[in-house]
Amino acid sequence: MNEIDGGRIADGACIVPGGDQIAGGDHADAGSAASRPPQGGWMWGDPEDGIPPDAPLSLLLLGASRVMGAFYGSTVAQAGVRVSPAGLGVLRVLLAGDDGLKSSDVAARGWSSPGTLTSVVNTLVREGYVERRPDPDDRRVVRLWLTDEGRAACQRYFEVAGPLWRDAFSFVPSEDEAVIRKFFVEMIEHFSERMRKERGK
């Protein structure tokens, strides 16, 4: 059971304090319409009644993350690279870090668990996108390196997905960009700091 904004998610529904169910299913009391809380189809991609004006920020963020994740997967498919979105994330971390990173460093930068990362890297190695090499200064340490195929996959993705992402955000008025950018920067910094504290770093 996950705690979200003081509520809890269980069985595909979000129960908020007070007992209102806003992310799926009907209220336990199936009586009058007045006794039933608003449905949460908007959260799961069915905004028939629109997004509630008082929807919690946490749920709005989760909803946005879900649809953005789906769009991200679509851009990967359209780029024609044989890699999952998670795998592409690893490639991008290695590319940004001039590769040669330890698995623990890649996991930390991508906010991933070591176990999950190992599975993703195994696939990338099998596909020829990443190599594991021993550290020349400490043979006990293994570092991850992008292959030429891995760099080419990143380049193909950037070329195809760049215009798709720019078009996807074309709905944002230019005068609002500064405010939205400030919000995202602060959110990334805030949640990154929370994650570092939780992981004891």
C-alpha positions, 0 to 999 in steps of 0.5 A: 500500500502506497501513501500518497498525499496523506491518502492511500492507494489500494486495489486501483483506487485512491482513498483520500482522508475522509473516505472519498475515492477519487481514482477509480471504482465506486464509493462503498455507499452506492446510494444517491449521487450526492453520496458518491464522490467524483470518479477518477477516470481522468487519472487513468486516461479517461477524462470524461468529466474533466480534471477536478479543479481541486485535484491534489498536486500529487495525483496531478503529478502522477497522472502527468507522469503516467501519460508522459511515460506512455508518450516517451515509450512511443517516441522510443518506438518511433525512433526504431531503437531496439531498447526499452525506455528504461534502457534508453535512460541508462544509455543517456546517463552513460552518454552524459557521464562520458560513460565508464561509470560504475553500476552504482553510479548509473543507478544513483543518477537514474534513481534506480535500484541496483537490482533493476539496473542489473536486469536493464544492463544485461539486456543492453549488453546482449543487444550490443549497446553497452560493454562491461569492462574492468577498471584499469586501476582496480580490477575488482571494479566493473565499469559500463561503457557505451559501444558505437551501437549505443551511441548511434542508438542515442543519436537516432533517438535524439534526431527522431524524438527531438521534434516530437517532444518540441511539438508535444509542448507547443501548447505551452504559451511562451509567456508561461514557460518561465513559470513552468520551468521554475516549477519543474527545476524546483520540483526536481531539486526538491524530490532529488534531495528527499531521495538522497535523504531517504537513501542516506546520501 
